[in-house]
């Protein structure tokens, strides 16, 4: 936006003193013609700019004139530099955050900017894990639009069993935990949390959303995470396991032998039934699929159904290539 660019130009002049049109254009990645027009626009708006001609000429603010931008103390400066744009987890968001960060750096007085560069040279924060799991944030801009416009949002949501369900909600806020984004919203059954990467086909409705006047996003998230830690949503399954499967699973989860289930009578030799408790549904699904032929899911029914559906989806590409001539 032009207003953003004009502000960036003003901040550059305030931080660096005299700058040529070419220098402004290079710093803001615009044409020299656009940079010159922006200078004229600032003059028209009443900003006291002085134009100097000649080989050492350029533009500078009238001596003593500054925008009223507060300075930062040492603690504030270090905190700012520790807020890494890459932690946002999305390329477009990261790029936008980096541009904003660069504009702020450009607006700093020379002494503070040198101090900031010194801190940057001695600090690097890597927000990714050793095994990063890229989140699909394609729906995040639409969710942001709904929040910014205070409108209702409708979307398809991928449930824990892999099935899609339709939701229409009143968006209340966004939470970013490491690189995972969540939408907090009011649904027909209360305040719910939706993982952005599991949202599909989001549409902003032309209906005003309803926001509780006393809703506090940070307090709600703190309360929700505390409740989850106190009462984790564990999943107890019944699995038939081969000896190799038993050796693999017991490294991950607590297991209790199951002797009375009717499925025990039809197991192959060397297989046994166990109650296996997982931290959550996703872990149960991951472990069962990873064990392959060493496991058979007996319960709960939704896990069995989910595993069968996933196996069918895994077979489709193989069947397609089998039919295709090489």
Secondary structure as UniProt FT lines:
FT   HELIX           2..16
FT   HELIX           21..28
FT   HELIX           32..44
FT   TURN            45..46
FT   STRAND          49..52
FT   TURN            55..56
FT   STRAND          58..61
FT   TURN            63..64
FT   HELIX           74..82
FT   HELIX           85..88
FT   HELIX           91..107
FT   HELIX           110..120
FT   TURN            121..122
FT   TURN            130..131
FT   TURN            138..139
FT   HELIX           140..149
FT   STRAND          151..158
FT   TURN            160..161
FT   STRAND          164..177
FT   TURN            178..179
FT   STRAND          180..187
FT   TURN            188..189
FT   STRAND          190..195
FT   HELIX           196..198
FT   STRAND          199..208
FT   TURN            213..214
FT   HELIX           217..230
FT   STRAND          235..241
FT   HELIX           243..249
FT   TURN            250..252
FT   STRAND          255..257
FT   HELIX           262..266
FT   TURN            269..270
FT   STRAND          272..278
FT   HELIX           281..291
FT   HELIX           292..294
FT   STRAND          295..299
FT   HELIX           301..323
//
